[in-house]
Amino acid sequence: MISECASFGAASVEILMNRQLKTPNKFQELIQGLEKLNAVHVFDGTLGAANTKIDLKEKFQEVLTCM
């Protein structure tokens, strides 16, 4: 669901992390990558302004061009 929120719509995405049993894990890696792109903000007591959306259509076209 997080990747869909980071790809579509106009909402800023805030994430409230829960306790992870294994660190780092694929969920944390996804969140960190989206955070670097300013697509999500991990809630730290403040609200962020992470509202950059990822254009998946462009990414899919790049992959299809390489095939």
CHARMM-style PDB file with segment names, atoms N, HN, CA, C and O in Angstrom:
ATOM      1  N   MET     1       0.805  -1.195   0.000  1.00  0.00      PROA
ATOM      2  CA  MET     1       0.000   0.000   0.000  1.00  0.00      PROA
ATOM      3  C   MET     1       0.854   1.267   0.000  1.00  0.00      PROA
ATOM      4  O   MET     1       0.458   2.284  -0.569  1.00  0.00      PROA
ATOM      5  N   ILE     2       2.001   1.207   0.625  1.00  0.00      PROA
ATOM      6  HN  ILE     2       2.322   0.380   1.087  1.00  0.00      PROA
ATOM      7  CA  ILE     2       2.858   2.391   0.684  1.00  0.00      PROA
ATOM      8  C   ILE     2       3.330   2.781  -0.708  1.00  0.00      PROA
ATOM      9  O   ILE     2       3.353   3.963  -1.051  1.00  0.00      PROA
ATOM     10  N   SER     3       3.705   1.798  -1.505  1.00  0.00      PROA
ATOM     11  HN  SER     3       3.687   0.837  -1.227  1.00  0.00      PROA
ATOM     12  CA  SER     3       4.183   2.115  -2.852  1.00  0.00      PROA
ATOM     13  C   SER     3       3.074   2.729  -3.703  1.00  0.00      PROA
ATOM     14  O   SER     3       3.346   3.596  -4.533  1.00  0.00      PROA
ATOM     15  N   GLU     4       1.820   2.290  -3.509  1.00  0.00      PROA
ATOM     16  HN  GLU     4       1.599   1.585  -2.835  1.00  0.00      PROA
ATOM     17  CA  GLU     4       0.706   2.886  -4.240  1.00  0.00      PROA
ATOM     18  C   GLU     4       0.506   4.340  -3.823  1.00  0.00      PROA
ATOM     19  O   GLU     4       0.270   5.202  -4.669  1.00  0.00      PROA
ATOM     20  N   CYS     5       0.600   4.612  -2.539  1.00  0.00      PROA
ATOM     21  HN  CYS     5       0.792   3.911  -1.852  1.00  0.00      PROA
ATOM     22  CA  CYS     5       0.445   5.987  -2.043  1.00  0.00      PROA
ATOM     23  C   CYS     5       1.557   6.893  -2.555  1.00  0.00      PROA
ATOM     24  O   CYS     5       1.338   8.078  -2.807  1.00  0.00      PROA
ATOM     25  N   ALA     6       2.739   6.332  -2.705  1.00  0.00      PROA
ATOM     26  HN  ALA     6       2.917   5.370  -2.500  1.00  0.00      PROA
ATOM     27  CA  ALA     6       3.873   7.124  -3.183  1.00  0.00      PROA
ATOM     28  C   ALA     6       3.831   7.323  -4.695  1.00  0.00      PROA
ATOM     29  O   ALA     6       4.598   8.116  -5.241  1.00  0.00      PROA
ATOM     30  N   SER     7       2.930   6.599  -5.375  1.00  0.00      PROA
ATOM     31  HN  SER     7       2.307   5.955  -4.932  1.00  0.00      PROA
ATOM     32  CA  SER     7       2.871   6.670  -6.836  1.00  0.00      PROA
ATOM     33  C   SER     7       1.677   7.441  -7.377  1.00  0.00      PROA
ATOM     34  O   SER     7       1.748   7.986  -8.478  1.00  0.00      PROA
ATOM     35  N   PHE     8       0.587   7.498  -6.630  1.00  0.00      PROA
ATOM     36  HN  PHE     8       0.529   7.055  -5.735  1.00  0.00      PROA
ATOM     37  CA  PHE     8      -0.647   8.084  -7.146  1.00  0.00      PROA
ATOM     38  C   PHE     8      -1.235   9.077  -6.156  1.00  0.00      PROA
ATOM     39  O   PHE     8      -0.951   9.013  -4.959  1.00  0.00      PROA
ATOM     40  N   GLY     9      -2.051   9.990  -6.654  1.00  0.00      PROA
ATOM     41  HN  GLY     9      -2.282  10.041  -7.626  1.00  0.00      PROA
ATOM     42  CA  GLY     9      -2.760  10.933  -5.803  1.00  0.00      PROA
ATOM     43  C   GLY     9      -1.932  12.145  -5.470  1.00  0.00      PROA
ATOM     44  O   GLY     9      -0.862  12.372  -6.035  1.00  0.00      PROA
ATOM     45  N   ALA    10      -2.453  12.927  -4.532  1.00  0.00      PROA
ATOM     46  HN  ALA    10      -3.322  12.744  -4.073  1.00  0.00      PROA
ATOM     47  CA  ALA    10      -1.790  14.181  -4.184  1.00  0.00      PROA
ATOM     48  C   ALA    10      -1.440  14.260  -2.701  1.00  0.00      PROA
ATOM     49  O   ALA    10      -0.905  15.272  -2.248  1.00  0.00      PROA
ATOM     50  N   ALA    11      -1.730  13.223  -1.952  1.00  0.00      PROA
ATOM     51  HN  ALA    11      -2.164  12.401  -2.319  1.00  0.00      PROA
ATOM     52  CA  ALA    11      -1.522  13.257  -0.508  1.00  0.00      PROA
ATOM     53  C   ALA    11      -0.049  13.128  -0.136  1.00  0.00      PROA
ATOM     54  O   ALA    11       0.724  12.458  -0.820  1.00  0.00      PROA
ATOM     55  N   SER    12       0.319  13.778   0.953  1.00  0.00      PROA
ATOM     56  HN  SER    12      -0.310  14.322   1.509  1.00  0.00      PROA
ATOM     57  CA  SER    12       1.630  13.549   1.558  1.00  0.00      PROA
ATOM     58  C   SER    12       1.536  12.242   2.330  1.00  0.00      PROA
ATOM     59  O   SER    12       0.491  11.933   2.902  1.00  0.00      PROA
ATOM     60  N   VAL    13       2.606  11.484   2.351  1.00  0.00      PROA
ATOM     61  HN  VAL    13       3.455  11.735   1.886  1.00  0.00      PROA
ATOM     62  CA  VAL    13       2.580  10.164   2.975  1.00  0.00      PROA
ATOM     63  C   VAL    13       3.393  10.183   4.263  1.00  0.00      PROA
ATOM     64  O   VAL    13       4.601  10.421   4.243  1.00  0.00      PROA
ATOM     65  N   GLU    14       2.717   9.929   5.386  1.00  0.00      PROA
ATOM     66  HN  GLU    14       1.736   9.736   5.402  1.00  0.00      PROA
ATOM     67  CA  GLU    14       3.357   9.817   6.703  1.00  0.00      PROA
ATOM     68  C   GLU    14       3.348   8.359   7.111  1.00  0.00      PROA
ATOM     69  O   GLU    14       2.335   7.677   6.954  1.00  0.00      PROA
ATOM     70  N   ILE    15       4.461   7.872   7.630  1.00  0.00      PROA
ATOM     71  HN  ILE    15       5.284   8.426   7.757  1.00  0.00      PROA
ATOM     72  CA  ILE    15       4.564   6.481   8.043  1.00  0.00      PROA
ATOM     73  C   ILE    15       4.905   6.424   9.525  1.00  0.00      PROA
ATOM     74  O   ILE    15       5.854   7.057   9.985  1.00  0.00      PROA
ATOM     75  N   LEU    16       4.119   5.660  10.257  1.00  0.00      PROA
ATOM     76  HN  LEU    16       3.348   5.145   9.884  1.00  0.00      PROA
ATOM     77  CA  LEU    16       4.384   5.408  11.667  1.00  0.00      PROA
ATOM     78  C   LEU    16       4.966   4.002  11.756  1.00  0.00      PROA
ATOM     79  O   LEU    16       4.248   3.013  11.605  1.00  0.00      PROA
ATOM     80  N   MET    17       6.249   3.923  11.998  1.00  0.00      PROA
ATOM     81  HN  MET    17       6.832   4.726  12.120  1.00  0.00      PROA
ATOM     82  CA  MET    17       6.934   2.628  12.009  1.00  0.00      PROA
ATOM     83  C   MET    17       6.586   1.845  13.266  1.00  0.00      PROA
ATOM     84  O   MET    17       6.418   2.412  14.346  1.00  0.00      PROA
ATOM     85  N   ASN    18       6.480   0.531  13.101  1.00  0.00      PROA
ATOM     86  HN  ASN    18       6.616   0.071  12.224  1.00  0.00      PROA
ATOM     87  CA  ASN    18       6.318  -0.336  14.254  1.00  0.00      PROA
ATOM     88  C   ASN    18       7.631  -1.061  14.515  1.00  0.00      PROA
ATOM     89  O   ASN    18       8.578  -0.937  13.738  1.00  0.00      PROA
ATOM     90  N   ARG    19       7.688  -1.801  15.581  1.00  0.00      PROA
ATOM     91  HN  ARG    19       6.919  -1.902  16.212  1.00  0.00      PROA
ATOM     92  CA  ARG    19       8.916  -2.503  15.952  1.00  0.00      PROA
ATOM     93  C   ARG    19       9.195  -3.619  14.948  1.00  0.00      PROA
ATOM     94  O   ARG    19       8.333  -4.461  14.699  1.00  0.00      PROA
ATOM     95  N   GLN    20      10.374  -3.628  14.383  1.00  0.00      PROA
ATOM     96  HN  GLN    20      11.075  -2.943  14.586  1.00  0.00      PROA
ATOM     97  CA  GLN    20      10.773  -4.654  13.420  1.00  0.00      PROA
ATOM     98  C   GLN    20      11.575  -5.743  14.130  1.00  0.00      PROA
ATOM     99  O   GLN    20      12.446  -5.455  14.951  1.00  0.00      PROA
ATOM    100  N   LEU    21      11.270  -6.986  13.802  1.00  0.00      PROA
ATOM    101  HN  LEU    21      10.562  -7.220  13.136  1.00  0.00      PROA
ATOM    102  CA  LEU    21      11.976  -8.095  14.432  1.00  0.00      PROA
ATOM    103  C   LEU    21      13.383  -8.275  13.862  1.00  0.00      PROA
ATOM    104  O   LEU    21      14.326  -8.564  14.598  1.00  0.00      PROA
ATOM    105  N   LYS    22      13.514  -8.103  12.562  1.00  0.00      PROA
ATOM    106  HN  LYS    22      12.748  -7.868  11.964  1.00  0.00      PROA
ATOM    107  CA  LYS    22      14.821  -8.225  11.917  1.00  0.00      PROA
ATOM    108  C   LYS    22      15.165  -6.883  11.295  1.00  0.00      PROA
ATOM    109  O   LYS    22      14.335  -6.284  10.612  1.00  0.00      PROA
ATOM    110  N   THR    23      16.365  -6.413  11.522  1.00  0.00      PROA
ATOM    111  HN  THR    23      17.040  -6.900  12.077  1.00  0.00      PROA
ATOM    112  CA  THR    23      16.769  -5.146  10.907  1.00  0.00      PROA
ATOM    113  C   THR    23      18.130  -5.325  10.262  1.00  0.00      PROA
ATOM    114  O   THR    23      18.953  -6.041  10.831  1.00  0.00      PROA
ATOM    115  N   PRO    24      18.424  -4.737   9.135  1.00  0.00      PROA
ATOM    116  CA  PRO    24      17.429  -4.135   8.249  1.00  0.00      PROA
ATOM    117  C   PRO    24      16.657  -5.221   7.522  1.00  0.00      PROA
ATOM    118  O   PRO    24      17.158  -6.330   7.336  1.00  0.00      PROA
ATOM    119  N   ASN    25      15.455  -4.906   7.116  1.00  0.00      PROA
ATOM    120  HN  ASN    25      15.048  -4.005   7.266  1.00  0.00      PROA
ATOM    121  CA  ASN    25      14.653  -5.851   6.356  1.00  0.00      PROA
ATOM    122  C   ASN    25      14.145  -5.168   5.084  1.00  0.00      PROA
ATOM    123  O   ASN    25      14.363  -3.971   4.897  1.00  0.00      PROA
ATOM    124  N   LYS    26      13.479  -5.909   4.220  1.00  0.00      PROA
ATOM    125  HN  LYS    26      13.302  -6.882   4.372  1.00  0.00      PROA
ATOM    126  CA  LYS    26      13.067  -5.355   2.929  1.00  0.00      PROA
ATOM    127  C   LYS    26      12.066  -4.216   3.093  1.00  0.00      PROA
ATOM    128  O   LYS    26      12.035  -3.307   2.264  1.00  0.00      PROA
ATOM    129  N   PHE    27      11.255  -4.246   4.136  1.00  0.00      PROA
ATOM    130  HN  PHE    27      11.281  -4.984   4.809  1.00  0.00      PROA
ATOM    131  CA  PHE    27      10.303  -3.170   4.391  1.00  0.00      PROA
ATOM    132  C   PHE    27      11.046  -1.876   4.733  1.00  0.00      PROA
ATOM    133  O   PHE    27      10.722  -0.813   4.203  1.00  0.00      PROA
ATOM    134  N   GLN    28      12.026  -1.967   5.603  1.00  0.00      PROA
ATOM    135  HN  GLN    28      12.289  -2.831   6.034  1.00  0.00      PROA
ATOM    136  CA  GLN    28      12.817  -0.794   5.968  1.00  0.00      PROA
ATOM    137  C   GLN    28      13.594  -0.258   4.770  1.00  0.00      PROA
ATOM    138  O   GLN    28      13.711   0.956   4.605  1.00  0.00      PROA
ATOM    139  N   GLU    29      14.118  -1.134   3.943  1.00  0.00      PROA
ATOM    140  HN  GLU    29      14.022  -2.120   4.077  1.00  0.00      PROA
ATOM    141  CA  GLU    29      14.857  -0.701   2.754  1.00  0.00      PROA
ATOM    142  C   GLU    29      13.941   0.047   1.787  1.00  0.00      PROA
ATOM    143  O   GLU    29      14.347   1.048   1.197  1.00  0.00      PROA
ATOM    144  N   LEU    30      12.706  -0.434   1.623  1.00  0.00      PROA
ATOM    145  HN  LEU    30      12.376  -1.247   2.103  1.00  0.00      PROA
ATOM    146  CA  LEU    30      11.731   0.250   0.779  1.00  0.00      PROA
ATOM    147  C   LEU    30      11.446   1.647   1.327  1.00  0.00      PROA
ATOM    148  O   LEU    30      11.459   2.625   0.580  1.00  0.00      PROA
ATOM    149  N   ILE    31      11.190   1.739   2.627  1.00  0.00      PROA
ATOM    150  HN  ILE    31      11.180   0.944   3.234  1.00  0.00      PROA
ATOM    151  CA  ILE    31      10.873   3.023   3.256  1.00  0.00      PROA
ATOM    152  C   ILE    31      12.049   3.989   3.120  1.00  0.00      PROA
ATOM    153  O   ILE    31      11.853   5.163   2.804  1.00  0.00      PROA
ATOM    154  N   GLN    32      13.260   3.507   3.355  1.00  0.00      PROA
ATOM    155  HN  GLN    32      13.420   2.554   3.611  1.00  0.00      PROA
ATOM    156  CA  GLN    32      14.442   4.371   3.250  1.00  0.00      PROA
ATOM    157  C   GLN    32      14.627   4.888   1.829  1.00  0.00      PROA
ATOM    158  O   GLN    32      14.978   6.051   1.633  1.00  0.00      PROA
ATOM    159  N   GLY    33      14.395   4.033   0.838  1.00  0.00      PROA
ATOM    160  HN  GLY    33      14.110   3.087   0.997  1.00  0.00      PROA
ATOM    161  CA  GLY    33      14.512   4.452  -0.553  1.00  0.00      PROA
ATOM    162  C   GLY    33      13.471   5.503  -0.908  1.00  0.00      PROA
ATOM    163  O   GLY    33      13.789   6.489  -1.573  1.00  0.00      PROA
ATOM    164  N   LEU    34      12.237   5.303  -0.475  1.00  0.00      PROA
ATOM    165  HN  LEU    34      11.979   4.502   0.065  1.00  0.00      PROA
ATOM    166  CA  LEU    34      11.175   6.271  -0.742  1.00  0.00      PROA
ATOM    167  C   LEU    34      11.416   7.582   0.004  1.00  0.00      PROA
ATOM    168  O   LEU    34      11.076   8.660  -0.481  1.00  0.00      PROA
ATOM    169  N   GLU    35      12.006   7.469   1.184  1.00  0.00      PROA
ATOM    170  HN  GLU    35      12.283   6.593   1.578  1.00  0.00      PROA
ATOM    171  CA  GLU    35      12.324   8.669   1.966  1.00  0.00      PROA
ATOM    172  C   GLU    35      13.380   9.521   1.250  1.00  0.00      PROA
ATOM    173  O   GLU    35      13.283  10.748   1.236  1.00  0.00      PROA
ATOM    174  N   LYS    36      14.380   8.872   0.661  1.00  0.00      PROA
ATOM    175  HN  LYS    36      14.459   7.875   0.672  1.00  0.00      PROA
ATOM    176  CA  LYS    36      15.422   9.593  -0.076  1.00  0.00      PROA
ATOM    177  C   LYS    36      14.853  10.321  -1.283  1.00  0.00      PROA
ATOM    178  O   LYS    36      15.380  11.355  -1.695  1.00  0.00      PROA
ATOM    179  N   LEU    37      13.772   9.783  -1.853  1.00  0.00      PROA
ATOM    180  HN  LEU    37      13.344   8.943  -1.519  1.00  0.00      PROA
ATOM    181  CA  LEU    37      13.119  10.404  -3.003  1.00  0.00      PROA
ATOM    182  C   LEU    37      12.082  11.453  -2.581  1.00  0.00      PROA
ATOM    183  O   LEU    37      11.428  12.056  -3.433  1.00  0.00      PROA
ATOM    184  N   ASN    38      11.933  11.668  -1.282  1.00  0.00      PROA
ATOM    185  HN  ASN    38      12.464  11.179  -0.591  1.00  0.00      PROA
ATOM    186  CA  ASN    38      10.940  12.586  -0.714  1.00  0.00      PROA
ATOM    187  C   ASN    38       9.514  12.152  -1.063  1.00  0.00      PROA
ATOM    188  O   ASN    38       8.626  12.987  -1.236  1.00  0.00      PROA
ATOM    189  N   ALA    39       9.305  10.833  -1.164  1.00  0.00      PROA
ATOM    190  HN  ALA    39      10.026  10.155  -1.024  1.00  0.00      PROA
ATOM    191  CA  ALA    39       7.986  10.292  -1.456  1.00  0.00      PROA
ATOM    192  C   ALA    39       7.233   9.935  -0.184  1.00  0.00      PROA
ATOM    193  O   ALA    39       6.003   9.871  -0.195  1.00  0.00      PROA
ATOM    194  N   VAL    40       7.950   9.700   0.913  1.00  0.00      PROA
ATOM    195  HN  VAL    40       8.948   9.752   0.921  1.00  0.00      PROA
ATOM    196  CA  VAL    40       7.332   9.410   2.213  1.00  0.00      PROA
ATOM    197  C   VAL    40       8.124  10.103   3.314  1.00  0.00      PROA
ATOM    198  O   VAL    40       9.286  10.467   3.133  1.00  0.00      PROA
ATOM    199  N   HSD    41       7.467  10.277   4.462  1.00  0.00      PROA
ATOM    200  HN  HSD    41       6.523   9.981   4.609  1.00  0.00      PROA
ATOM    201  CA  HSD    41       8.116  10.823   5.651  1.00  0.00      PROA
ATOM    202  C   HSD    41       7.838   9.886   6.807  1.00  0.00      PROA
ATOM    203  O   HSD    41       6.682   9.565   7.082  1.00  0.00      PROA
ATOM    204  N   VAL    42       8.879   9.445   7.483  1.00  0.00      PROA
ATOM    205  HN  VAL    42       9.819   9.705   7.260  1.00  0.00      PROA
ATOM    206  CA  VAL    42       8.713   8.610   8.664  1.00  0.00      PROA
ATOM    207  C   VAL    42       8.409   9.544   9.836  1.00  0.00      PROA
ATOM    208  O   VAL    42       9.197  10.430  10.166  1.00  0.00      PROA
ATOM    209  N   PHE    43       7.254   9.325  10.454  1.00  0.00      PROA
ATOM    210  HN  PHE    43       6.614   8.605  10.186  1.00  0.00      PROA
ATOM    211  CA  PHE    43       6.801  10.194  11.530  1.00  0.00      PROA
ATOM    212  C   PHE    43       7.792  10.142  12.689  1.00  0.00      PROA
ATOM    213  O   PHE    43       8.097   9.075  13.221  1.00  0.00      PROA
ATOM    214  N   ASP    44       8.287  11.323  13.067  1.00  0.00      PROA
ATOM    215  HN  ASP    44       8.039  12.190  12.635  1.00  0.00      PROA
ATOM    216  CA  ASP    44       9.259  11.444  14.160  1.00  0.00      PROA
ATOM    217  C   ASP    44       8.785  12.449  15.202  1.00  0.00      PROA
ATOM    218  O   ASP    44       9.586  13.030  15.935  1.00  0.00      PROA
ATOM    219  N   GLY    45       7.470  12.645  15.257  1.00  0.00      PROA
ATOM    220  HN  GLY    45       6.819  12.173  14.662  1.00  0.00      PROA
ATOM    221  CA  GLY    45       6.905  13.640  16.142  1.00  0.00      PROA
ATOM    222  C   GLY    45       6.520  14.905  15.405  1.00  0.00      PROA
ATOM    223  O   GLY    45       5.803  15.756  15.932  1.00  0.00      PROA
ATOM    224  N   THR    46       7.007  15.017  14.176  1.00  0.00      PROA
ATOM    225  HN  THR    46       7.589  14.326  13.749  1.00  0.00      PROA
ATOM    226  CA  THR    46       6.669  16.162  13.337  1.00  0.00      PROA
ATOM    227  C   THR    46       6.064  15.658  12.035  1.00  0.00      PROA
ATOM    228  O   THR    46       6.297  14.520  11.625  1.00  0.00      PROA
ATOM    229  N   LEU    47       5.289  16.516  11.395  1.00  0.00      PROA
ATOM    230  HN  LEU    47       5.100  17.440  11.727  1.00  0.00      PROA
ATOM    231  CA  LEU    47       4.745  16.169  10.085  1.00  0.00      PROA
ATOM    232  C   LEU    47       5.714  16.632   9.015  1.00  0.00      PROA
ATOM    233  O   LEU    47       6.268  17.728   9.100  1.00  0.00      PROA
ATOM    234  N   GLY    48       5.913  15.806   8.020  1.00  0.00      PROA
ATOM    235  HN  GLY    48       5.463  14.916   7.951  1.00  0.00      PROA
ATOM    236  CA  GLY    48       6.810  16.154   6.927  1.00  0.00      PROA
ATOM    237  C   GLY    48       6.036  16.700   5.750  1.00  0.00      PROA
ATOM    238  O   GLY    48       4.818  16.869   5.815  1.00  0.00      PROA
ATOM    239  N   ALA    49       6.732  16.968   4.701  1.00  0.00      PROA
ATOM    240  HN  ALA    49       7.721  16.830   4.648  1.00  0.00      PROA
ATOM    241  CA  ALA    49       6.118  17.479   3.470  1.00  0.00      PROA
ATOM    242  C   ALA    49       6.472  16.567   2.304  1.00  0.00      PROA
ATOM    243  O   ALA    49       6.754  17.042   1.204  1.00  0.00      PROA
ATOM    244  N   ALA    50       6.457  15.270   2.541  1.00  0.00      PROA
ATOM    245  HN  ALA    50       6.228  14.885   3.435  1.00  0.00      PROA
ATOM    246  CA  ALA    50       6.829  14.303   1.507  1.00  0.00      PROA
ATOM    247  C   ALA    50       5.661  14.120   0.554  1.00  0.00      PROA
ATOM    248  O   ALA    50       4.733  13.363   0.836  1.00  0.00      PROA
ATOM    249  N   ASN    51       5.710  14.810  -0.566  1.00  0.00      PROA
ATOM    250  HN  ASN    51       6.464  15.425  -0.795  1.00  0.00      PROA
ATOM    251  CA  ASN    51       4.605  14.712  -1.512  1.00  0.00      PROA
ATOM    252  C   ASN    51       5.078  14.478  -2.944  1.00  0.00      PROA
ATOM    253  O   ASN    51       4.310  14.663  -3.888  1.00  0.00      PROA
ATOM    254  N   THR    52       6.333  14.074  -3.112  1.00  0.00      PROA
ATOM    255  HN  THR    52       6.958  13.924  -2.346  1.00  0.00      PROA
ATOM    256  CA  THR    52       6.842  13.738  -4.439  1.00  0.00      PROA
ATOM    257  C   THR    52       6.256  12.391  -4.847  1.00  0.00      PROA
ATOM    258  O   THR    52       6.280  11.443  -4.062  1.00  0.00      PROA
ATOM    259  N   LYS    53       5.735  12.299  -6.053  1.00  0.00      PROA
ATOM    260  HN  LYS    53       5.715  13.069  -6.690  1.00  0.00      PROA
ATOM    261  CA  LYS    53       5.167  11.049  -6.551  1.00  0.00      PROA
ATOM    262  C   LYS    53       6.112  10.419  -7.557  1.00  0.00      PROA
ATOM    263  O   LYS    53       6.777  11.116  -8.323  1.00  0.00      PROA
ATOM    264  N   ILE    54       6.168   9.106  -7.549  1.00  0.00      PROA
ATOM    265  HN  ILE    54       5.628   8.539  -6.926  1.00  0.00      PROA
ATOM    266  CA  ILE    54       7.026   8.352  -8.443  1.00  0.00      PROA
ATOM    267  C   ILE    54       6.207   7.988  -9.677  1.00  0.00      PROA
ATOM    268  O   ILE    54       5.126   7.412  -9.556  1.00  0.00      PROA
ATOM    269  N   ASP    55       6.713   8.320 -10.860  1.00  0.00      PROA
ATOM    270  HN  ASP    55       7.591   8.789 -10.958  1.00  0.00      PROA
ATOM    271  CA  ASP    55       6.013   8.041 -12.112  1.00  0.00      PROA
ATOM    272  C   ASP    55       6.382   6.638 -12.579  1.00  0.00      PROA
ATOM    273  O   ASP    55       7.424   6.444 -13.205  1.00  0.00      PROA
ATOM    274  N   LEU    56       5.536   5.667 -12.278  1.00  0.00      PROA
ATOM    275  HN  LEU    56       4.689   5.825 -11.769  1.00  0.00      PROA
ATOM    276  CA  LEU    56       5.826   4.286 -12.644  1.00  0.00      PROA
ATOM    277  C   LEU    56       5.709   4.047 -14.142  1.00  0.00      PROA
ATOM    278  O   LEU    56       6.391   3.174 -14.679  1.00  0.00      PROA
ATOM    279  N   LYS    57       4.870   4.795 -14.817  1.00  0.00      PROA
ATOM    280  HN  LYS    57       4.316   5.504 -14.381  1.00  0.00      PROA
ATOM    281  CA  LYS    57       4.714   4.630 -16.262  1.00  0.00      PROA
ATOM    282  C   LYS    57       6.048   4.845 -16.963  1.00  0.00      PROA
ATOM    283  O   LYS    57       6.420   4.087 -17.860  1.00  0.00      PROA
ATOM    284  N   GLU    58       6.760   5.880 -16.548  1.00  0.00      PROA
ATOM    285  HN  GLU    58       6.458   6.496 -15.820  1.00  0.00      PROA
ATOM    286  CA  GLU    58       8.078   6.175 -17.124  1.00  0.00      PROA
ATOM    287  C   GLU    58       9.055   5.043 -16.851  1.00  0.00      PROA
ATOM    288  O   GLU    58       9.827   4.663 -17.732  1.00  0.00      PROA
ATOM    289  N   LYS    59       9.028   4.501 -15.634  1.00  0.00      PROA
ATOM    290  HN  LYS    59       8.401   4.811 -14.919  1.00  0.00      PROA
ATOM    291  CA  LYS    59       9.934   3.399 -15.268  1.00  0.00      PROA
ATOM    292  C   LYS    59       9.612   2.142 -16.069  1.00  0.00      PROA
ATOM    293  O   LYS    59      10.521   1.457 -16.538  1.00  0.00      PROA
ATOM    294  N   PHE    60       8.317   1.832 -16.231  1.00  0.00      PROA
ATOM    295  HN  PHE    60       7.579   2.389 -15.850  1.00  0.00      PROA
ATOM    296  CA  PHE    60       7.925   0.656 -16.999  1.00  0.00      PROA
ATOM    297  C   PHE    60       8.362   0.797 -18.461  1.00  0.00      PROA
ATOM    298  O   PHE    60       8.824  -0.172 -19.062  1.00  0.00      PROA
ATOM    299  N   GLN    61       8.223   1.971 -19.024  1.00  0.00      PROA
ATOM    300  HN  GLN    61       7.847   2.758 -18.535  1.00  0.00      PROA
ATOM    301  CA  GLN    61       8.631   2.194 -20.414  1.00  0.00      PROA
ATOM    302  C   GLN    61      10.135   2.000 -20.574  1.00  0.00      PROA
ATOM    303  O   GLN    61      10.580   1.471 -21.593  1.00  0.00      PROA
ATOM    304  N   GLU    62      10.921   2.418 -19.591  1.00  0.00      PROA
ATOM    305  HN  GLU    62      10.559   2.848 -18.764  1.00  0.00      PROA
ATOM    306  CA  GLU    62      12.375   2.206 -19.638  1.00  0.00      PROA
ATOM    307  C   GLU    62      12.702   0.720 -19.666  1.00  0.00      PROA
ATOM    308  O   GLU    62      13.561   0.285 -20.433  1.00  0.00      PROA
ATOM    309  N   VAL    63      12.023  -0.056 -18.837  1.00  0.00      PROA
ATOM    310  HN  VAL    63      11.325   0.297 -18.214  1.00  0.00      PROA
ATOM    311  CA  VAL    63      12.272  -1.496 -18.763  1.00  0.00      PROA
ATOM    312  C   VAL    63      11.858  -2.166 -20.072  1.00  0.00      PROA
ATOM    313  O   VAL    63      12.581  -3.014 -20.594  1.00  0.00      PROA
ATOM    314  N   LEU    64      10.697  -1.786 -20.600  1.00  0.00      PROA
ATOM    315  HN  LEU    64      10.109  -1.097 -20.176  1.00  0.00      PROA
ATOM    316  CA  LEU    64      10.228  -2.393 -21.846  1.00  0.00      PROA
ATOM    317  C   LEU    64      11.131  -2.056 -23.024  1.00  0.00      PROA
ATOM    318  O   LEU    64      11.289  -2.870 -23.934  1.00  0.00      PROA
ATOM    319  N   THR    65      11.721  -0.880 -23.018  1.00  0.00      PROA
ATOM    320  HN  THR    65      11.593  -0.219 -22.279  1.00  0.00      PROA
ATOM    321  CA  THR    65      12.626  -0.467 -24.084  1.00  0.00      PROA
ATOM    322  C   THR    65      13.894  -1.336 -24.080  1.00  0.00      PROA
ATOM    323  O   THR    65      14.461  -1.617 -25.136  1.00  0.00      PROA
ATOM    324  N   CYS    66      14.326  -1.753 -22.905  1.00  0.00      PROA
ATOM    325  HN  CYS    66      13.865  -1.525 -22.047  1.00  0.00      PROA
ATOM    326  CA  CYS    66      15.527  -2.572 -22.781  1.00  0.00      PROA
ATOM    327  C   CYS    66      15.304  -4.016 -23.199  1.00  0.00      PROA
ATOM    328  O   CYS    66      16.267  -4.745 -23.438  1.00  0.00      PROA
ATOM    329  N   MET    67      14.072  -4.431 -23.288  1.00  0.00      PROA
ATOM    330  HN  MET    67      13.290  -3.839 -23.094  1.00  0.00      PROA
ATOM    331  CA  MET    67      13.763  -5.854 -23.601  1.00  0.00      PROA
ATOM    332  C   MET    67      13.847  -6.143 -25.060  1.00  0.00      PROA
ATOM    333  OT1 MET    67      13.618  -7.277 -25.479  1.00  0.00      PROA
TER     334      MET     67
END
